[in-house]
Amino acid sequence: MDKNKIVMQRIAIADMLPAANHTRTDLQPSDLAYEQLLRSIDEFGYIAPIIWNKRTGNIVGGHQRFKVGK
């Protein structure tokens, strides 16, 4: 397999771990940004996938979408 190839696959939520060094704000259901993201996902679906590192099991990108979608 080409090491530079992007592979899209479905991963169980239980297999994804938020990265410990994630620096963004931890959105809560009471936050406006949380509600806006939830409405966007409901209306348009997941436009950008969650990026996940198969080797570590950590989420690399999409922590907010992961939390809201969970």
PQR file of N, CA, C, O and H, with PARSE charges and radii, in Angstrom:
ATOM      1  N   MET A   1       0.841  -1.179   0.000 -0.4000 1.5000
ATOM      2  CA  MET A   1       0.000   0.000   0.000 -0.0000 2.0000
ATOM      3  C   MET A   1       0.888   1.245   0.000  0.5500 1.7000
ATOM      4  O   MET A   1       1.905   1.292   0.692 -0.5500 1.4000
ATOM      5  N   ASP A   2       0.504   2.228  -0.763 -0.4000 1.5000
ATOM      6  CA  ASP A   2       1.213   3.504  -0.827 -0.0000 2.0000
ATOM      7  C   ASP A   2       1.086   4.221   0.515  0.5500 1.7000
ATOM      8  O   ASP A   2      -0.031   4.444   0.983 -0.5500 1.4000
ATOM      9  H   ASP A   2      -0.322   2.190  -1.326  0.4000 1.0000
ATOM     10  N   LYS A   3       2.199   4.586   1.143 -0.4000 1.5000
ATOM     11  CA  LYS A   3       2.169   5.237   2.457 -0.0000 2.0000
ATOM     12  C   LYS A   3       1.498   6.595   2.413  0.5500 1.7000
ATOM     13  O   LYS A   3       1.038   7.075   3.449 -0.5500 1.4000
ATOM     14  H   LYS A   3       3.106   4.405   0.763  0.4000 1.0000
ATOM     15  N   ASN A   4       1.423   7.237   1.250 -0.4000 1.5000
ATOM     16  CA  ASN A   4       0.834   8.563   1.133 -0.0000 2.0000
ATOM     17  C   ASN A   4      -0.645   8.522   0.775  0.5500 1.7000
ATOM     18  O   ASN A   4      -1.271   9.569   0.613 -0.5500 1.4000
ATOM     19  H   ASN A   4       1.797   6.847   0.409  0.4000 1.0000
ATOM     20  N   LYS A   5      -1.196   7.354   0.653 -0.4000 1.5000
ATOM     21  CA  LYS A   5      -2.587   7.201   0.268 -0.0000 2.0000
ATOM     22  C   LYS A   5      -3.508   7.428   1.468  0.5500 1.7000
ATOM     23  O   LYS A   5      -3.265   6.906   2.556 -0.5500 1.4000
ATOM     24  H   LYS A   5      -0.687   6.503   0.785  0.4000 1.0000
ATOM     25  N   ILE A   6      -4.545   8.197   1.261 -0.4000 1.5000
ATOM     26  CA  ILE A   6      -5.544   8.417   2.301 -0.0000 2.0000
ATOM     27  C   ILE A   6      -6.587   7.312   2.187  0.5500 1.7000
ATOM     28  O   ILE A   6      -7.116   7.045   1.108 -0.5500 1.4000
ATOM     29  H   ILE A   6      -4.743   8.621   0.377  0.4000 1.0000
ATOM     30  N   VAL A   7      -6.869   6.684   3.305 -0.4000 1.5000
ATOM     31  CA  VAL A   7      -7.834   5.590   3.338 -0.0000 2.0000
ATOM     32  C   VAL A   7      -9.033   6.029   4.166  0.5500 1.7000
ATOM     33  O   VAL A   7      -8.894   6.438   5.319 -0.5500 1.4000
ATOM     34  H   VAL A   7      -6.440   6.901   4.182  0.4000 1.0000
ATOM     35  N   MET A   8     -10.204   5.939   3.564 -0.4000 1.5000
ATOM     36  CA  MET A   8     -11.436   6.275   4.287 -0.0000 2.0000
ATOM     37  C   MET A   8     -12.054   4.960   4.767  0.5500 1.7000
ATOM     38  O   MET A   8     -12.201   4.010   3.998 -0.5500 1.4000
ATOM     39  H   MET A   8     -10.317   5.606   2.628  0.4000 1.0000
ATOM     40  N   GLN A   9     -12.411   4.925   6.050 -0.4000 1.5000
ATOM     41  CA  GLN A   9     -13.080   3.752   6.574 -0.0000 2.0000
ATOM     42  C   GLN A   9     -13.919   4.145   7.779  0.5500 1.7000
ATOM     43  O   GLN A   9     -13.687   5.177   8.410 -0.5500 1.4000
ATOM     44  H   GLN A   9     -12.292   5.697   6.675  0.4000 1.0000
ATOM     45  N   ARG A  10     -14.887   3.312   8.083 -0.4000 1.5000
ATOM     46  CA  ARG A  10     -15.725   3.552   9.261 -0.0000 2.0000
ATOM     47  C   ARG A  10     -15.029   2.924  10.466  0.5500 1.7000
ATOM     48  O   ARG A  10     -14.536   1.797  10.409 -0.5500 1.4000
ATOM     49  H   ARG A  10     -15.076   2.475   7.570  0.4000 1.0000
ATOM     50  N   ILE A  11     -15.006   3.684  11.552 -0.4000 1.5000
ATOM     51  CA  ILE A  11     -14.376   3.236  12.790 -0.0000 2.0000
ATOM     52  C   ILE A  11     -15.416   3.359  13.906  0.5500 1.7000
ATOM     53  O   ILE A  11     -16.150   4.346  13.961 -0.5500 1.4000
ATOM     54  H   ILE A  11     -15.406   4.599  11.598  0.4000 1.0000
ATOM     55  N   ALA A  12     -15.481   2.388  14.771 -0.4000 1.5000
ATOM     56  CA  ALA A  12     -16.403   2.461  15.906 -0.0000 2.0000
ATOM     57  C   ALA A  12     -15.994   3.602  16.833  0.5500 1.7000
ATOM     58  O   ALA A  12     -14.805   3.828  17.062 -0.5500 1.4000
ATOM     59  H   ALA A  12     -14.885   1.587  14.727  0.4000 1.0000
ATOM     60  N   ILE A  13     -16.965   4.306  17.356 -0.4000 1.5000
ATOM     61  CA  ILE A  13     -16.693   5.413  18.286 -0.0000 2.0000
ATOM     62  C   ILE A  13     -15.852   4.924  19.454  0.5500 1.7000
ATOM     63  O   ILE A  13     -14.974   5.643  19.931 -0.5500 1.4000
ATOM     64  H   ILE A  13     -17.930   4.123  17.171  0.4000 1.0000
ATOM     65  N   ALA A  14     -16.107   3.730  19.909 -0.4000 1.5000
ATOM     66  CA  ALA A  14     -15.368   3.183  21.058 -0.0000 2.0000
ATOM     67  C   ALA A  14     -13.877   3.018  20.762  0.5500 1.7000
ATOM     68  O   ALA A  14     -13.064   2.967  21.685 -0.5500 1.4000
ATOM     69  H   ALA A  14     -16.820   3.146  19.522  0.4000 1.0000
ATOM     70  N   ASP A  15     -13.515   2.934  19.480 -0.4000 1.5000
ATOM     71  CA  ASP A  15     -12.107   2.762  19.108 -0.0000 2.0000
ATOM     72  C   ASP A  15     -11.365   4.085  18.951  0.5500 1.7000
ATOM     73  O   ASP A  15     -10.150   4.093  18.754 -0.5500 1.4000
ATOM     74  H   ASP A  15     -14.176   2.975  18.731  0.4000 1.0000
ATOM     75  N   MET A  16     -12.082   5.200  19.036 -0.4000 1.5000
ATOM     76  CA  MET A  16     -11.459   6.515  18.875 -0.0000 2.0000
ATOM     77  C   MET A  16     -11.209   7.150  20.240  0.5500 1.7000
ATOM     78  O   MET A  16     -12.079   7.154  21.112 -0.5500 1.4000
ATOM     79  H   MET A  16     -13.069   5.193  19.196  0.4000 1.0000
ATOM     80  N   LEU A  17     -10.008   7.682  20.403 -0.4000 1.5000
ATOM     81  CA  LEU A  17      -9.635   8.335  21.652 -0.0000 2.0000
ATOM     82  C   LEU A  17      -9.270   9.788  21.372  0.5500 1.7000
ATOM     83  O   LEU A  17      -8.450  10.055  20.494 -0.5500 1.4000
ATOM     84  H   LEU A  17      -9.302   7.679  19.695  0.4000 1.0000
ATOM     85  N   PRO A  18      -9.859  10.729  22.097 -0.5600 1.5000
ATOM     86  CA  PRO A  18      -9.404  12.113  21.950  0.2800 2.0000
ATOM     87  C   PRO A  18      -7.932  12.212  22.356  0.5500 1.7000
ATOM     88  O   PRO A  18      -7.524  11.628  23.360 -0.5500 1.4000
ATOM     89  N   ALA A  19      -7.152  12.936  21.594 -0.4000 1.5000
ATOM     90  CA  ALA A  19      -5.731  13.093  21.905 -0.0000 2.0000
ATOM     91  C   ALA A  19      -5.565  13.837  23.227  0.5500 1.7000
ATOM     92  O   ALA A  19      -6.251  14.826  23.484 -0.5500 1.4000
ATOM     93  H   ALA A  19      -7.483  13.410  20.778  0.4000 1.0000
ATOM     94  N   ALA A  20      -4.657  13.355  24.053 -0.4000 1.5000
ATOM     95  CA  ALA A  20      -4.422  13.965  25.367 -0.0000 2.0000
ATOM     96  C   ALA A  20      -3.904  15.385  25.253  0.5500 1.7000
ATOM     97  O   ALA A  20      -4.153  16.204  26.137 -0.5500 1.4000
ATOM     98  H   ALA A  20      -4.100  12.551  23.845  0.4000 1.0000
ATOM     99  N   ASN A  21      -3.183  15.697  24.170 -0.4000 1.5000
ATOM    100  CA  ASN A  21      -2.613  17.034  24.012 -0.0000 2.0000
ATOM    101  C   ASN A  21      -3.499  17.955  23.188  0.5500 1.7000
ATOM    102  O   ASN A  21      -3.028  18.968  22.670 -0.5500 1.4000
ATOM    103  H   ASN A  21      -2.981  15.031  23.452  0.4000 1.0000
ATOM    104  N   HIS A  22      -4.768  17.617  23.063 -0.4000 1.5000
ATOM    105  CA  HIS A  22      -5.717  18.445  22.315 -0.0000 2.0000
ATOM    106  C   HIS A  22      -5.887  19.783  23.039  0.5500 1.7000
ATOM    107  O   HIS A  22      -6.221  19.812  24.223 -0.5500 1.4000
ATOM    108  H   HIS A  22      -5.150  16.795  23.483  0.4000 1.0000
ATOM    109  N   THR A  23      -5.659  20.883  22.331 -0.4000 1.5000
ATOM    110  CA  THR A  23      -5.619  22.195  22.979 -0.0000 2.0000
ATOM    111  C   THR A  23      -6.866  23.048  22.782  0.5500 1.7000
ATOM    112  O   THR A  23      -6.967  24.117  23.384 -0.5500 1.4000
ATOM    113  H   THR A  23      -5.387  20.860  21.368  0.4000 1.0000
ATOM    114  N   ARG A  24      -7.809  22.617  21.969 -0.4000 1.5000
ATOM    115  CA  ARG A  24      -8.998  23.428  21.738 -0.0000 2.0000
ATOM    116  C   ARG A  24      -9.920  23.400  22.951  0.5500 1.7000
ATOM    117  O   ARG A  24      -9.807  22.531  23.816 -0.5500 1.4000
ATOM    118  H   ARG A  24      -7.727  21.748  21.481  0.4000 1.0000
ATOM    119  N   THR A  25     -10.819  24.351  22.998 -0.4000 1.5000
ATOM    120  CA  THR A  25     -11.797  24.433  24.078 -0.0000 2.0000
ATOM    121  C   THR A  25     -12.673  23.184  24.085  0.5500 1.7000
ATOM    122  O   THR A  25     -13.099  22.714  23.030 -0.5500 1.4000
ATOM    123  H   THR A  25     -10.911  25.057  22.296  0.4000 1.0000
ATOM    124  N   ASP A  26     -12.936  22.657  25.257 -0.4000 1.5000
ATOM    125  CA  ASP A  26     -13.806  21.492  25.407 -0.0000 2.0000
ATOM    126  C   ASP A  26     -15.251  21.974  25.400  0.5500 1.7000
ATOM    127  O   ASP A  26     -15.758  22.429  26.425 -0.5500 1.4000
ATOM    128  H   ASP A  26     -12.590  23.039  26.114  0.4000 1.0000
ATOM    129  N   LEU A  27     -15.919  21.877  24.248 -0.4000 1.5000
ATOM    130  CA  LEU A  27     -17.287  22.363  24.131 -0.0000 2.0000
ATOM    131  C   LEU A  27     -18.235  21.570  25.025  0.5500 1.7000
ATOM    132  O   LEU A  27     -18.079  20.363  25.213 -0.5500 1.4000
ATOM    133  H   LEU A  27     -15.507  21.507  23.415  0.4000 1.0000
ATOM    134  N   GLN A  28     -19.208  22.271  25.563 -0.4000 1.5000
ATOM    135  CA  GLN A  28     -20.244  21.670  26.395 -0.0000 2.0000
ATOM    136  C   GLN A  28     -21.596  21.903  25.735  0.5500 1.7000
ATOM    137  O   GLN A  28     -21.748  22.873  24.993 -0.5500 1.4000
ATOM    138  H   GLN A  28     -19.334  23.251  25.411  0.4000 1.0000
ATOM    139  N   PRO A  29     -22.592  21.037  25.984 -0.5600 1.5000
ATOM    140  CA  PRO A  29     -23.908  21.212  25.364  0.2800 2.0000
ATOM    141  C   PRO A  29     -24.544  22.587  25.609  0.5500 1.7000
ATOM    142  O   PRO A  29     -25.396  23.015  24.830 -0.5500 1.4000
ATOM    143  N   SER A  30     -24.156  23.264  26.650 -0.4000 1.5000
ATOM    144  CA  SER A  30     -24.715  24.587  26.925 -0.0000 2.0000
ATOM    145  C   SER A  30     -24.036  25.702  26.121  0.5500 1.7000
ATOM    146  O   SER A  30     -24.512  26.838  26.124 -0.5500 1.4000
ATOM    147  H   SER A  30     -23.464  22.917  27.283  0.4000 1.0000
ATOM    148  N   ASP A  31     -22.928  25.391  25.430 -0.4000 1.5000
ATOM    149  CA  ASP A  31     -22.194  26.390  24.651 -0.0000 2.0000
ATOM    150  C   ASP A  31     -22.875  26.645  23.312  0.5500 1.7000
ATOM    151  O   ASP A  31     -23.373  25.717  22.675 -0.5500 1.4000
ATOM    152  H   ASP A  31     -22.541  24.468  25.427  0.4000 1.0000
ATOM    153  N   LEU A  32     -22.895  27.895  22.892 -0.4000 1.5000
ATOM    154  CA  LEU A  32     -23.480  28.265  21.606 -0.0000 2.0000
ATOM    155  C   LEU A  32     -22.775  27.538  20.464  0.5500 1.7000
ATOM    156  O   LEU A  32     -23.439  27.040  19.555 -0.5500 1.4000
ATOM    157  H   LEU A  32     -22.490  28.649  23.410  0.4000 1.0000
ATOM    158  N   ALA A  33     -21.450  27.469  20.492 -0.4000 1.5000
ATOM    159  CA  ALA A  33     -20.692  26.803  19.427 -0.0000 2.0000
ATOM    160  C   ALA A  33     -21.059  25.319  19.331  0.5500 1.7000
ATOM    161  O   ALA A  33     -21.112  24.768  18.232 -0.5500 1.4000
ATOM    162  H   ALA A  33     -20.911  27.874  21.231  0.4000 1.0000
ATOM    163  N   TYR A  34     -21.310  24.681  20.452 -0.4000 1.5000
ATOM    164  CA  TYR A  34     -21.726  23.274  20.474 -0.0000 2.0000
ATOM    165  C   TYR A  34     -23.062  23.126  19.750  0.5500 1.7000
ATOM    166  O   TYR A  34     -23.222  22.256  18.894 -0.5500 1.4000
ATOM    167  H   TYR A  34     -21.267  25.130  21.345  0.4000 1.0000
ATOM    168  N   GLU A  35     -24.016  23.984  20.101 -0.4000 1.5000
ATOM    169  CA  GLU A  35     -25.346  23.938  19.493 -0.0000 2.0000
ATOM    170  C   GLU A  35     -25.285  24.224  17.996  0.5500 1.7000
ATOM    171  O   GLU A  35     -25.998  23.592  17.217 -0.5500 1.4000
ATOM    172  H   GLU A  35     -23.886  24.691  20.797  0.4000 1.0000
ATOM    173  N   GLN A  36     -24.442  25.169  17.587 -0.4000 1.5000
ATOM    174  CA  GLN A  36     -24.307  25.493  16.171 -0.0000 2.0000
ATOM    175  C   GLN A  36     -23.719  24.311  15.398  0.5500 1.7000
ATOM    176  O   GLN A  36     -24.182  23.995  14.301 -0.5500 1.4000
ATOM    177  H   GLN A  36     -23.863  25.682  18.220  0.4000 1.0000
ATOM    178  N   LEU A  37     -22.721  23.671  15.954 -0.4000 1.5000
ATOM    179  CA  LEU A  37     -22.116  22.511  15.302 -0.0000 2.0000
ATOM    180  C   LEU A  37     -23.106  21.353  15.224  0.5500 1.7000
ATOM    181  O   LEU A  37     -23.169  20.659  14.210 -0.5500 1.4000
ATOM    182  H   LEU A  37     -22.345  23.927  16.845  0.4000 1.0000
ATOM    183  N   LEU A  38     -23.864  21.146  16.270 -0.4000 1.5000
ATOM    184  CA  LEU A  38     -24.877  20.095  16.282 -0.0000 2.0000
ATOM    185  C   LEU A  38     -25.920  20.335  15.190  0.5500 1.7000
ATOM    186  O   LEU A  38     -26.286  19.410  14.465 -0.5500 1.4000
ATOM    187  H   LEU A  38     -23.813  21.710  17.094  0.4000 1.0000
ATOM    188  N   ARG A  39     -26.398  21.574  15.073 -0.4000 1.5000
ATOM    189  CA  ARG A  39     -27.381  21.905  14.027 -0.0000 2.0000
ATOM    190  C   ARG A  39     -26.789  21.713  12.636  0.5500 1.7000
ATOM    191  O   ARG A  39     -27.463  21.218  11.733 -0.5500 1.4000
ATOM    192  H   ARG A  39     -26.101  22.325  15.662  0.4000 1.0000
ATOM    193  N   SER A  40     -25.534  22.104  12.465 -0.4000 1.5000
ATOM    194  CA  SER A  40     -24.868  21.949  11.174 -0.0000 2.0000
ATOM    195  C   SER A  40     -24.749  20.469  10.782  0.5500 1.7000
ATOM    196  O   SER A  40     -25.012  20.102   9.637 -0.5500 1.4000
ATOM    197  H   SER A  40     -24.986  22.507  13.198  0.4000 1.0000
ATOM    198  N   ILE A  41     -24.355  19.632  11.735 -0.4000 1.5000
ATOM    199  CA  ILE A  41     -24.237  18.201  11.465 -0.0000 2.0000
ATOM    200  C   ILE A  41     -25.601  17.607  11.153  0.5500 1.7000
ATOM    201  O   ILE A  41     -25.727  16.783  10.246 -0.5500 1.4000
ATOM    202  H   ILE A  41     -24.141  19.931  12.665  0.4000 1.0000
ATOM    203  N   ASP A  42     -26.634  18.022  11.905 -0.4000 1.5000
ATOM    204  CA  ASP A  42     -27.990  17.539  11.644 -0.0000 2.0000
ATOM    205  C   ASP A  42     -28.460  17.927  10.243  0.5500 1.7000
ATOM    206  O   ASP A  42     -29.093  17.133   9.548 -0.5500 1.4000
ATOM    207  H   ASP A  42     -26.531  18.691  12.641  0.4000 1.0000
ATOM    208  N   GLU A  43     -28.145  19.149   9.842 -0.4000 1.5000
ATOM    209  CA  GLU A  43     -28.629  19.658   8.553 -0.0000 2.0000
ATOM    210  C   GLU A  43     -27.816  19.136   7.365  0.5500 1.7000
ATOM    211  O   GLU A  43     -28.387  18.744   6.348 -0.5500 1.4000
ATOM    212  H   GLU A  43     -27.630  19.794  10.407  0.4000 1.0000
ATOM    213  N   PHE A  44     -26.501  19.131   7.490 -0.4000 1.5000
ATOM    214  CA  PHE A  44     -25.642  18.821   6.348 -0.0000 2.0000
ATOM    215  C   PHE A  44     -24.895  17.487   6.462  0.5500 1.7000
ATOM    216  O   PHE A  44     -24.329  17.016   5.476 -0.5500 1.4000
ATOM    217  H   PHE A  44     -26.037  19.449   8.316  0.4000 1.0000
ATOM    218  N   GLY A  45     -24.888  16.878   7.645 -0.4000 1.5000
ATOM    219  CA  GLY A  45     -24.121  15.661   7.863 -0.0000 2.0000
ATOM    220  C   GLY A  45     -22.661  16.004   8.115  0.5500 1.7000
ATOM    221  O   GLY A  45     -22.302  17.169   8.282 -0.5500 1.4000
ATOM    222  H   GLY A  45     -25.348  17.261   8.446  0.4000 1.0000
ATOM    223  N   TYR A  46     -21.832  14.978   8.140 -0.4000 1.5000
ATOM    224  CA  TYR A  46     -20.394  15.186   8.342 -0.0000 2.0000
ATOM    225  C   TYR A  46     -19.767  15.525   7.006  0.5500 1.7000
ATOM    226  O   TYR A  46     -19.600  14.651   6.156 -0.5500 1.4000
ATOM    227  H   TYR A  46     -22.124  14.032   8.005  0.4000 1.0000
ATOM    228  N   ILE A  47     -19.418  16.785   6.814 -0.4000 1.5000
ATOM    229  CA  ILE A  47     -18.789  17.234   5.576 -0.0000 2.0000
ATOM    230  C   ILE A  47     -17.300  16.887   5.605  0.5500 1.7000
ATOM    231  O   ILE A  47     -16.750  16.405   4.614 -0.5500 1.4000
ATOM    232  H   ILE A  47     -19.553  17.496   7.505  0.4000 1.0000
ATOM    233  N   ALA A  48     -16.665  17.130   6.721 -0.4000 1.5000
ATOM    234  CA  ALA A  48     -15.241  16.827   6.887 -0.0000 2.0000
ATOM    235  C   ALA A  48     -15.121  15.628   7.824  0.5500 1.7000
ATOM    236  O   ALA A  48     -15.701  15.634   8.909 -0.5500 1.4000
ATOM    237  H   ALA A  48     -17.112  17.521   7.526  0.4000 1.0000
ATOM    238  N   PRO A  49     -14.385  14.615   7.424 -0.5600 1.5000
ATOM    239  CA  PRO A  49     -14.274  13.430   8.274  0.2800 2.0000
ATOM    240  C   PRO A  49     -13.409  13.694   9.508  0.5500 1.7000
ATOM    241  O   PRO A  49     -12.616  14.635   9.546 -0.5500 1.4000
ATOM    242  N   ILE A  50     -13.582  12.851  10.498 -0.4000 1.5000
ATOM    243  CA  ILE A  50     -12.708  12.877  11.661 -0.0000 2.0000
ATOM    244  C   ILE A  50     -11.430  12.151  11.252  0.5500 1.7000
ATOM    245  O   ILE A  50     -11.482  11.054  10.695 -0.5500 1.4000
ATOM    246  H   ILE A  50     -14.226  12.086  10.468  0.4000 1.0000
ATOM    247  N   ILE A  51     -10.291  12.765  11.528 -0.4000 1.5000
ATOM    248  CA  ILE A  51      -9.007  12.168  11.184 -0.0000 2.0000
ATOM    249  C   ILE A  51      -8.511  11.382  12.391  0.5500 1.7000
ATOM    250  O   ILE A  51      -8.441  11.903  13.504 -0.5500 1.4000
ATOM    251  H   ILE A  51     -10.249  13.656  11.980  0.4000 1.0000
ATOM    252  N   TRP A  52      -8.171  10.125  12.150 -0.4000 1.5000
ATOM    253  CA  TRP A  52      -7.839   9.183  13.224 -0.0000 2.0000
ATOM    254  C   TRP A  52      -6.527   8.488  12.912  0.5500 1.7000
ATOM    255  O   TRP A  52      -6.295   8.085  11.772 -0.5500 1.4000
ATOM    256  H   TRP A  52      -8.228   9.702  11.245  0.4000 1.0000
ATOM    257  N   ASN A  53      -5.676   8.343  13.897 -0.4000 1.5000
ATOM    258  CA  ASN A  53      -4.397   7.666  13.740 -0.0000 2.0000
ATOM    259  C   ASN A  53      -4.584   6.205  14.122  0.5500 1.7000
ATOM    260  O   ASN A  53      -4.809   5.882  15.288 -0.5500 1.4000
ATOM    261  H   ASN A  53      -5.864   8.670  14.823  0.4000 1.0000
ATOM    262  N   LYS A  54      -4.490   5.337  13.146 -0.4000 1.5000
ATOM    263  CA  LYS A  54      -4.711   3.909  13.375 -0.0000 2.0000
ATOM    264  C   LYS A  54      -3.700   3.323  14.364  0.5500 1.7000
ATOM    265  O   LYS A  54      -4.049   2.461  15.171 -0.5500 1.4000
ATOM    266  H   LYS A  54      -4.307   5.599  12.198  0.4000 1.0000
ATOM    267  N   ARG A  55      -2.472   3.782  14.303 -0.4000 1.5000
ATOM    268  CA  ARG A  55      -1.413   3.247  15.170 -0.0000 2.0000
ATOM    269  C   ARG A  55      -1.668   3.575  16.641  0.5500 1.7000
ATOM    270  O   ARG A  55      -1.518   2.707  17.501 -0.5500 1.4000
ATOM    271  H   ARG A  55      -2.190   4.482  13.648  0.4000 1.0000
ATOM    272  N   THR A  56      -2.054   4.825  16.940 -0.4000 1.5000
ATOM    273  CA  THR A  56      -2.238   5.237  18.334 -0.0000 2.0000
ATOM    274  C   THR A  56      -3.681   5.131  18.805  0.5500 1.7000
ATOM    275  O   THR A  56      -3.939   5.037  20.005 -0.5500 1.4000
ATOM    276  H   THR A  56      -2.177   5.530  16.242  0.4000 1.0000
ATOM    277  N   GLY A  57      -4.628   5.147  17.857 -0.4000 1.5000
ATOM    278  CA  GLY A  57      -6.044   5.167  18.216 -0.0000 2.0000
ATOM    279  C   GLY A  57      -6.539   6.553  18.561  0.5500 1.7000
ATOM    280  O   GLY A  57      -7.703   6.722  18.926 -0.5500 1.4000
ATOM    281  H   GLY A  57      -4.418   5.224  16.882  0.4000 1.0000
ATOM    282  N   ASN A  58      -5.661   7.566  18.452 -0.4000 1.5000
ATOM    283  CA  ASN A  58      -6.028   8.936  18.813 -0.0000 2.0000
ATOM    284  C   ASN A  58      -6.637   9.700  17.641  0.5500 1.7000
ATOM    285  O   ASN A  58      -6.270   9.501  16.483 -0.5500 1.4000
ATOM    286  H   ASN A  58      -4.715   7.429  18.156  0.4000 1.0000
ATOM    287  N   ILE A  59      -7.565  10.566  17.972 -0.4000 1.5000
ATOM    288  CA  ILE A  59      -8.114  11.487  16.985 -0.0000 2.0000
ATOM    289  C   ILE A  59      -7.051  12.550  16.726  0.5500 1.7000
ATOM    290  O   ILE A  59      -6.462  13.093  17.660 -0.5500 1.4000
ATOM    291  H   ILE A  59      -7.864  10.728  18.913  0.4000 1.0000
ATOM    292  N   VAL A  60      -6.815  12.838  15.456 -0.4000 1.5000
ATOM    293  CA  VAL A  60      -5.833  13.836  15.066 -0.0000 2.0000
ATOM    294  C   VAL A  60      -6.538  15.141  14.714  0.5500 1.7000
ATOM    295  O   VAL A  60      -6.005  16.220  14.971 -0.5500 1.4000
ATOM    296  H   VAL A  60      -7.294  12.396  14.697  0.4000 1.0000
ATOM    297  N   GLY A  61      -7.703  15.057  14.142 -0.4000 1.5000
ATOM    298  CA  GLY A  61      -8.482  16.235  13.774 -0.0000 2.0000
ATOM    299  C   GLY A  61      -9.958  15.930  13.834  0.5500 1.7000
ATOM    300  O   GLY A  61     -10.395  14.866  13.396 -0.5500 1.4000
ATOM    301  H   GLY A  61      -8.137  14.181  13.933  0.4000 1.0000
ATOM    302  N   GLY A  62     -10.730  16.854  14.371 -0.4000 1.5000
ATOM    303  CA  GLY A  62     -12.182  16.663  14.444 -0.0000 2.0000
ATOM    304  C   GLY A  62     -12.690  16.365  15.839  0.5500 1.7000
ATOM    305  O   GLY A  62     -13.745  15.753  16.004 -0.5500 1.4000
ATOM    306  H   GLY A  62     -10.375  17.718  14.727  0.4000 1.0000
ATOM    307  N   HIS A  63     -11.940  16.796  16.846 -0.4000 1.5000
ATOM    308  CA  HIS A  63     -12.352  16.537  18.229 -0.0000 2.0000
ATOM    309  C   HIS A  63     -13.748  17.089  18.535  0.5500 1.7000
ATOM    310  O   HIS A  63     -14.546  16.433  19.206 -0.5500 1.4000
ATOM    311  H   HIS A  63     -11.082  17.293  16.711  0.4000 1.0000
ATOM    312  N   GLN A  64     -14.034  18.288  18.044 -0.4000 1.5000
ATOM    313  CA  GLN A  64     -15.338  18.908  18.330 -0.0000 2.0000
ATOM    314  C   GLN A  64     -16.448  18.124  17.635  0.5500 1.7000
ATOM    315  O   GLN A  64     -17.483  17.851  18.242 -0.5500 1.4000
ATOM    316  H   GLN A  64     -13.385  18.820  17.499  0.4000 1.0000
ATOM    317  N   ARG A  65     -16.243  17.759  16.363 -0.4000 1.5000
ATOM    318  CA  ARG A  65     -17.246  16.975  15.633 -0.0000 2.0000
ATOM    319  C   ARG A  65     -17.451  15.607  16.312  0.5500 1.7000
ATOM    320  O   ARG A  65     -18.575  15.111  16.393 -0.5500 1.4000
ATOM    321  H   ARG A  65     -15.402  17.982  15.870  0.4000 1.0000
ATOM    322  N   PHE A  66     -16.371  15.017  16.789 -0.4000 1.5000
ATOM    323  CA  PHE A  66     -16.450  13.743  17.505 -0.0000 2.0000
ATOM    324  C   PHE A  66     -17.322  13.886  18.754  0.5500 1.7000
ATOM    325  O   PHE A  66     -18.218  13.075  18.991 -0.5500 1.4000
ATOM    326  H   PHE A  66     -15.458  15.420  16.724  0.4000 1.0000
ATOM    327  N   LYS A  67     -17.051  14.923  19.548 -0.4000 1.5000
ATOM    328  CA  LYS A  67     -17.790  15.101  20.793 -0.0000 2.0000
ATOM    329  C   LYS A  67     -19.268  15.370  20.538  0.5500 1.7000
ATOM    330  O   LYS A  67     -20.131  14.784  21.191 -0.5500 1.4000
ATOM    331  H   LYS A  67     -16.323  15.581  19.355  0.4000 1.0000
ATOM    332  N   VAL A  68     -19.555  16.248  19.600 -0.4000 1.5000
ATOM    333  CA  VAL A  68     -20.947  16.593  19.311 -0.0000 2.0000
ATOM    334  C   VAL A  68     -21.682  15.401  18.682  0.5500 1.7000
ATOM    335  O   VAL A  68     -22.840  15.138  19.007 -0.5500 1.4000
ATOM    336  H   VAL A  68     -18.854  16.724  19.070  0.4000 1.0000
ATOM    337  N   GLY A  69     -21.011  14.697  17.798 -0.4000 1.5000
ATOM    338  CA  GLY A  69     -21.639  13.559  17.130 -0.0000 2.0000
ATOM    339  C   GLY A  69     -21.843  12.351  18.023  0.5500 1.7000
ATOM    340  O   GLY A  69     -22.707  11.512  17.766 -0.5500 1.4000
ATOM    341  H   GLY A  69     -20.071  14.910  17.535  0.4000 1.0000
ATOM    342  N   LYS A  70     -21.046  12.269  19.072 -0.4000 1.5000
ATOM    343  CA  LYS A  70     -21.116  11.147  20.002 -0.0000 2.0000
ATOM    344  C   LYS A  70     -22.406  11.189  20.766  0.5500 1.7000
ATOM    345  O   LYS A  70     -22.655  10.323  21.604 -0.5500 1.4000
ATOM    346  H   LYS A  70     -20.344  12.951  19.281  0.4000 1.0000
TER
END
